[in-house]
Structure formats: C-alpha cells, structure tokens
Amino acid sequence: MIPEDPAPRVTTDAPGKLYLLGEYAVVEPGRQAVLVAVDRRVTVQLRDLEETGLLESPHAPDPTPVTWRHGAGGPSFSEEGQGYYRYVRAAITVVETWRAESGLAPRHYGLRITSGLDDAVSGAKFGLGSSAAVTVAVVGAVAAAYGLDPTPEQVYRLALMATVMVTTLTSGGDLAASALGGWVHYASPDRQAVADMLARDGVSRTLRAPWPGLRLEPALPAGTPLPVRLAIGWTGTPADTPELVGAVRRTARIPQHLLQRSDAAVTAFRAALRAADVEAAGKAVEAARAVLAELSALRGTVIETPHLRVLCETAAAHGWAAKSSGAGGGDCGIALAARETDPGRLGAAWSAAGIRPLDLAVAPEGLRVRRTREEEQPMSRGAAA
C-alpha cells in the first residue's frame, strides 16, 4: 500500500465528458465533434517514494498495488498485459520519456487513483469517459512532479500519445474535454500517424510537431453567455464504447455522405451557439440524431436503444431536442432547450418513463493541478538512472 500521508506532493483531477454531436464521425481523422466536460472527476494523488513506485485504486478489481521501477528502457511494471492500469502505465511511460528527453533525473512515486464518475451508491457506470479522465489526471500529476508545466493542449497531446500506446481506435475527443473543460469543438488527428511519429521521433518532437486534422478549441469564446440548457438522462444500461465503435468500423468505413452531414451538423450547432439561436441548435441536434439512425441501419448495429428512443421522444414532447450521447447502445442521452426552460418537468417525465435524470453540470475547468506540498529540494538535471 502507498504509505499514508495527509499531504501528497501533487493532487490532480480531471473531469469526465459527454459527446453532444459527431461521436462516430470524429473517429475518422479530421472529422468534427462537440463535447462537454462534466462536473464529476477522477482524482490522482502523487506521493514520493524511495526505491519502487506504486499504483493503487480502490476501484481496481485486484486490491494488490502494482509496483514499478525505472529501467534502461523506461518504467517497468509488475502488472503485465492489458490490465486495469493499462492507460495509467502508458501515461507514466509517456511523461517519463518526456522527462528523460528534457534531461531531468528520475524519481519514484506512488499514485492513488479515485473516481467520482460512477454512481456513488450502486457503482453503476454512466459512460462519462473514465479512461480518458484517468489518463489526463495521471499525465498532469507526473508532469507536475517533475516541474513540467504542459499547456492544456500539451496535456491533451501527451494523453493521446499514451492512449495510442493502448489503442488507436478512440478518437481522443474524451481526452480533449478532460484536458480543456467546458464546451469543446474537436476534430481528430490521425491516431496511427501519431503512434508512428511517437515510435520514430520520441515524445518531445511529437509534442511539438503538427498533427494534421487536429482541431482543439472552445466551442464558445470565453465569457460568451450560453444560450441553451443541457439535460442528461441515463438509461440504466452501460455501453461498451470500443466494441460499438469497432463493430461499426469493422463492417466498412462510414460513408462520406454521412461524415459530411455529421460535420455539417457540428458546424451548424457551433454557429447556433455563437448566434444564441436556440432553434437552430435544436435542429442541429436533430440532424445529428438522424445521421446516427442512418448509420445504425446501414451497419446493423444498435446505437439508439429502445430506452434511448424513449429518452429522446419524451424530451421532444416537452420541447427539448435530444439524441443519444457517445457510442449509444445504452448509457446516456442529452437534451437541449432554451436557457430559461425549467428542467424539472423533463426530469419528472424522464423518471416516469424509466430514465434517470443525472445531476450533472458542465465543468468549466479541465485538468486541475495542485502542488499540495512544496519540494524539499530542487530536482536535479542529468542522465536518467
């Protein structure tokens, strides 16, 4: 176990996410999506250790901590294969490589990871992007421990490098929302190209290099009033995002006409937000839902389940525009209406229909870093041990 210490040297937390539009199209490089960060977070506490690093989490299936040590080829972990800590291991490896390339001496530390993304009572998963939030929070904690201060975009890039060490299937949009916070307009880079660049050029050069297709910015300029209200409902059924996205892509790539319509819906939605045009924003949400319906029929994969259909139809009956969020197949749906709309009536109608309204708000901040204990001595520069 990581020794008890009331003052860990670094504490970070990163929010979960929800997709609003573009969730399947954004898997293709250069295609767009809009996401929001939500106010449930993953927390990482980092404490200095002497000779061996540790990873632990009360959420892990096996309570035994994973140990790790610095080696000639980078960090070496006691846990092998694609286990619970696979994204954590990758995040540590990427930041430790960046540290070595920056000429900083290595150190060992323990990471304790806790999550507030799931239901506190039942442990049910809402589909808020726990893997991404963990990856972003670990990147932030390890970087802070070495005095490296990546920008939000650099945090996203480091987290995506870690993610492509595990899989190139994910778009990285969830990482963008966790790193930046708020409402995020995102277009994905070519993840295989990023993985190839990382293997060939290392972390530092990949961090600085152009990533063709990448777009990462707030969906609204800072300080712009938000004209819409967002409501989130949960179907009670978890979904397997990698499996659903993989099932769609294994059949064939998404047709160009659907990719173009998805991008058009994202562009229209962003323009509507900036123009405070609630009606146009709702039409963009409905257009995005129609794209998903056609994709589902074309591929024979269920995206909008019967429960999600009830969520959407109930919302529409109360004047909200709604659709599934993320991969679908369960998890959450979202609904939007004018800012002044009372969400209570929709929440009651959802509850009566077996949909659980979630008490979630948009998190304006992405990754947060707190150095909770000052360094006893400055870190030395030199070759990695």
GIHURA-V640529 format. One record per residue. N is the residue number from 1. RES is the residue in one letter. SS is DSSP state (H for helix, E for strand, C for the rest). PSI is psi in radians with two decimals (* if undefined). Layout:
# GIHURA-V640529
n: {N | N}
res: {RES | RES}
ss: {SS | SS}
psi: {PSI | PSI}
This chain:
# GIHURA-V640529
n: {1 | 2 | 3 | 4 | 5 | 6 | 7 | 8 | 9 | 10 | 11 | 12 | 13 | 14 | 15 | 16 | 17 | 18 | 19 | 20 | 21 | 22 | 23 | 24 | 25 | 26 | 27 | 28 | 29 | 30 | 31 | 32 | 33 | 34 | 35 | 36 | 37 | 38 | 39 | 40 | 41 | 42 | 43 | 44 | 45 | 46 | 47 | 48 | 49 | 50 | 51 | 52 | 53 | 54 | 55 | 56 | 57 | 58 | 59 | 60 | 61 | 62 | 63 | 64 | 65 | 66 | 67 | 68 | 69 | 70 | 71 | 72 | 73 | 74 | 75 | 76 | 77 | 78 | 79 | 80 | 81 | 82 | 83 | 84 | 85 | 86 | 87 | 88 | 89 | 90 | 91 | 92 | 93 | 94 | 95 | 96 | 97 | 98 | 99 | 100 | 101 | 102 | 103 | 104 | 105 | 106 | 107 | 108 | 109 | 110 | 111 | 112 | 113 | 114 | 115 | 116 | 117 | 118 | 119 | 120 | 121 | 122 | 123 | 124 | 125 | 126 | 127 | 128 | 129 | 130 | 131 | 132 | 133 | 134 | 135 | 136 | 137 | 138 | 139 | 140 | 141 | 142 | 143 | 144 | 145 | 146 | 147 | 148 | 149 | 150 | 151 | 152 | 153 | 154 | 155 | 156 | 157 | 158 | 159 | 160 | 161 | 162 | 163 | 164 | 165 | 166 | 167 | 168 | 169 | 170 | 171 | 172 | 173 | 174 | 175 | 176 | 177 | 178 | 179 | 180 | 181 | 182 | 183 | 184 | 185 | 186 | 187 | 188 | 189 | 190 | 191 | 192 | 193 | 194 | 195 | 196 | 197 | 198 | 199 | 200 | 201 | 202 | 203 | 204 | 205 | 206 | 207 | 208 | 209 | 210 | 211 | 212 | 213 | 214 | 215 | 216 | 217 | 218 | 219 | 220 | 221 | 222 | 223 | 224 | 225 | 226 | 227 | 228 | 229 | 230 | 231 | 232 | 233 | 234 | 235 | 236 | 237 | 238 | 239 | 240 | 241 | 242 | 243 | 244 | 245 | 246 | 247 | 248 | 249 | 250 | 251 | 252 | 253 | 254 | 255 | 256 | 257 | 258 | 259 | 260 | 261 | 262 | 263 | 264 | 265 | 266 | 267 | 268 | 269 | 270 | 271 | 272 | 273 | 274 | 275 | 276 | 277 | 278 | 279 | 280 | 281 | 282 | 283 | 284 | 285 | 286 | 287 | 288 | 289 | 290 | 291 | 292 | 293 | 294 | 295 | 296 | 297 | 298 | 299 | 300 | 301 | 302 | 303 | 304 | 305 | 306 | 307 | 308 | 309 | 310 | 311 | 312 | 313 | 314 | 315 | 316 | 317 | 318 | 319 | 320 | 321 | 322 | 323 | 324 | 325 | 326 | 327 | 328 | 329 | 330 | 331 | 332 | 333 | 334 | 335 | 336 | 337 | 338 | 339 | 340 | 341 | 342 | 343 | 344 | 345 | 346 | 347 | 348 | 349 | 350 | 351 | 352 | 353 | 354 | 355 | 356 | 357 | 358 | 359 | 360 | 361 | 362 | 363 | 364 | 365 | 366 | 367 | 368 | 369 | 370 | 371 | 372 | 373 | 374 | 375 | 376 | 377 | 378 | 379 | 380 | 381 | 382 | 383 | 384 | 385}
res: {M | I | P | E | D | P | A | P | R | V | T | T | D | A | P | G | K | L | Y | L | L | G | E | Y | A | V | V | E | P | G | R | Q | A | V | L | V | A | V | D | R | R | V | T | V | Q | L | R | D | L | E | E | T | G | L | L | E | S | P | H | A | P | D | P | T | P | V | T | W | R | H | G | A | G | G | P | S | F | S | E | E | G | Q | G | Y | Y | R | Y | V | R | A | A | I | T | V | V | E | T | W | R | A | E | S | G | L | A | P | R | H | Y | G | L | R | I | T | S | G | L | D | D | A | V | S | G | A | K | F | G | L | G | S | S | A | A | V | T | V | A | V | V | G | A | V | A | A | A | Y | G | L | D | P | T | P | E | Q | V | Y | R | L | A | L | M | A | T | V | M | V | T | T | L | T | S | G | G | D | L | A | A | S | A | L | G | G | W | V | H | Y | A | S | P | D | R | Q | A | V | A | D | M | L | A | R | D | G | V | S | R | T | L | R | A | P | W | P | G | L | R | L | E | P | A | L | P | A | G | T | P | L | P | V | R | L | A | I | G | W | T | G | T | P | A | D | T | P | E | L | V | G | A | V | R | R | T | A | R | I | P | Q | H | L | L | Q | R | S | D | A | A | V | T | A | F | R | A | A | L | R | A | A | D | V | E | A | A | G | K | A | V | E | A | A | R | A | V | L | A | E | L | S | A | L | R | G | T | V | I | E | T | P | H | L | R | V | L | C | E | T | A | A | A | H | G | W | A | A | K | S | S | G | A | G | G | G | D | C | G | I | A | L | A | A | R | E | T | D | P | G | R | L | G | A | A | W | S | A | A | G | I | R | P | L | D | L | A | V | A | P | E | G | L | R | V | R | R | T | R | E | E | E | Q | P | M | S | R | G | A | A | A}
ss: {C | C | C | C | C | C | C | C | C | E | E | E | E | E | E | E | E | E | E | E | E | C | C | C | H | H | H | C | C | C | C | E | E | E | E | E | E | E | E | E | E | E | E | E | E | E | E | E | E | C | C | C | E | E | E | E | C | C | C | C | C | C | C | C | C | E | E | E | E | E | E | C | C | E | E | E | E | C | C | C | C | C | C | C | C | H | H | H | H | H | H | H | H | H | H | H | H | H | H | H | H | C | C | E | C | C | C | E | E | E | E | E | E | E | E | C | C | C | C | C | C | C | C | C | C | C | C | C | C | H | H | H | H | H | H | H | H | H | H | H | H | H | H | H | H | C | C | C | C | C | C | H | H | H | H | H | H | H | H | H | H | H | H | H | C | C | C | C | C | C | C | C | H | H | H | H | H | H | H | H | C | C | E | E | E | E | E | C | C | C | H | H | H | H | H | H | H | H | H | H | H | H | H | H | H | H | H | H | C | C | C | C | C | C | E | E | E | E | C | C | C | C | C | C | C | C | C | E | E | E | E | E | E | E | C | C | C | C | C | C | H | H | H | H | H | H | H | H | H | H | H | C | C | C | C | H | H | H | H | H | H | H | H | H | H | H | H | H | H | H | H | H | H | H | H | C | C | H | H | H | H | H | H | H | H | H | H | H | H | H | H | H | H | H | H | H | H | H | H | C | C | C | C | C | C | H | H | H | H | H | H | H | H | H | H | H | H | C | C | C | E | E | E | E | C | C | C | C | C | C | C | E | E | E | E | E | E | E | C | C | C | C | H | H | H | H | H | H | H | H | H | H | C | C | C | E | E | C | C | C | C | E | C | C | C | C | C | E | E | E | E | C | C | C | C | C | C | C | C | C | E | C | C | C | C}
psi: {2.60 | 2.24 | 2.45 | 2.34 | 2.01 | -0.20 | 1.36 | 2.65 | -0.60 | 2.37 | 2.26 | 2.75 | 2.62 | 2.46 | 2.77 | -3.05 | 2.85 | 2.41 | 2.43 | -0.85 | 2.65 | 0.24 | -0.63 | -0.71 | -0.63 | -0.23 | -0.48 | 2.30 | 2.34 | -0.18 | 2.75 | 2.78 | 2.82 | 2.28 | 2.85 | 2.53 | 2.49 | 2.74 | 0.72 | 2.44 | 2.71 | 2.38 | 2.40 | 2.21 | 2.28 | 2.22 | 2.47 | 2.43 | 2.90 | -1.15 | -0.30 | 2.37 | 2.78 | 2.59 | 2.29 | 2.69 | 2.38 | -0.21 | -0.16 | 2.48 | -0.63 | 2.07 | -0.16 | 2.16 | 2.60 | 2.31 | 2.73 | 2.73 | 2.70 | 2.45 | 3.10 | -0.55 | 0.26 | -3.02 | 2.43 | 2.22 | 2.56 | -0.47 | 2.24 | 2.91 | -2.88 | 1.19 | -2.92 | -0.63 | 0.38 | -0.70 | -0.58 | -0.81 | -0.76 | -0.71 | -0.76 | -0.79 | -0.76 | -0.83 | -0.63 | -0.61 | -0.76 | -0.74 | -0.82 | -0.73 | -0.40 | -0.02 | 0.40 | 2.45 | 2.56 | 2.83 | 2.79 | 2.65 | 2.80 | 2.47 | 2.21 | 2.16 | 2.16 | 2.61 | 2.37 | 0.30 | -0.46 | 3.00 | 2.23 | -0.46 | -0.93 | -0.32 | 0.10 | 2.48 | 2.27 | -0.13 | 0.74 | 0.23 | 0.89 | -0.69 | -0.74 | -0.79 | -0.70 | -0.81 | -0.81 | -0.76 | -0.65 | -0.77 | -0.81 | -0.70 | -0.83 | -0.72 | -0.75 | -0.62 | -0.49 | 0.12 | 0.23 | 2.30 | 1.34 | 2.56 | 2.92 | -0.68 | -0.67 | -0.65 | -0.83 | -0.81 | -0.77 | -0.73 | -0.64 | -0.66 | -0.75 | -0.74 | -0.71 | -0.24 | -0.37 | -0.82 | 2.51 | 0.11 | -0.70 | 2.57 | -0.48 | -0.02 | -0.65 | -0.62 | -0.70 | -0.78 | -0.72 | -0.62 | -0.72 | -0.65 | 2.99 | -2.63 | 2.16 | 2.28 | 2.13 | 2.44 | 2.41 | 2.50 | 3.04 | 1.88 | -0.56 | -0.66 | -0.68 | -0.77 | -0.73 | -0.73 | -0.74 | -0.79 | -0.59 | -0.73 | -0.21 | 3.09 | -0.85 | -0.81 | -0.65 | -0.62 | -0.63 | -0.33 | 2.69 | 2.47 | 1.65 | 2.36 | -0.38 | 2.32 | 2.22 | 1.78 | 2.80 | 2.49 | -0.38 | 2.49 | 2.61 | 2.35 | -0.09 | 2.21 | 2.44 | 2.16 | -0.15 | 2.75 | 2.40 | 2.26 | 2.53 | 2.25 | 2.58 | 2.34 | -0.27 | -0.03 | 2.10 | 2.70 | 2.68 | 1.65 | -0.89 | -0.67 | -0.74 | -0.83 | -0.72 | -0.69 | -0.67 | -0.78 | -0.45 | -0.54 | -0.85 | 2.88 | 2.69 | 2.32 | 2.57 | -0.67 | -0.55 | -0.65 | -0.75 | -0.68 | -0.63 | -0.81 | -0.68 | -0.67 | -0.73 | -0.81 | -0.76 | -0.68 | -0.81 | -0.73 | -0.66 | -0.72 | -0.79 | -0.51 | 0.01 | 0.65 | 1.62 | -0.68 | -0.76 | -0.63 | -0.74 | -0.68 | -0.61 | -0.69 | -0.76 | -0.64 | -0.68 | -0.66 | -0.69 | -0.66 | -0.78 | -0.65 | -0.74 | -0.70 | -0.73 | -0.77 | -0.67 | -0.66 | -0.15 | 0.50 | 2.34 | 1.97 | -0.93 | 1.74 | 2.93 | -0.68 | -0.69 | -0.59 | -0.74 | -0.75 | -0.83 | -0.78 | -0.65 | -0.75 | -0.79 | -0.65 | -0.34 | 0.25 | 0.26 | 2.57 | 2.31 | 2.78 | 2.96 | 2.80 | 2.35 | -2.55 | -0.28 | -2.72 | 0.24 | -2.71 | -2.32 | 2.76 | 2.78 | 2.70 | 2.51 | 2.51 | 3.12 | 2.62 | -0.63 | -0.05 | 2.35 | 2.09 | -0.13 | -0.73 | -0.74 | -0.75 | -0.73 | -0.70 | -0.71 | -0.82 | -0.73 | -0.47 | 0.09 | 0.24 | 2.29 | 2.00 | 2.32 | 2.35 | 1.31 | 2.53 | 2.84 | 2.25 | 2.01 | -0.40 | 2.50 | -2.25 | 2.32 | 2.37 | 2.24 | 2.08 | 1.75 | -0.09 | 2.26 | 2.66 | 2.38 | -0.52 | 2.62 | 2.60 | 2.50 | 2.66 | 2.56 | -3.07 | 2.59 | 2.47 | *}
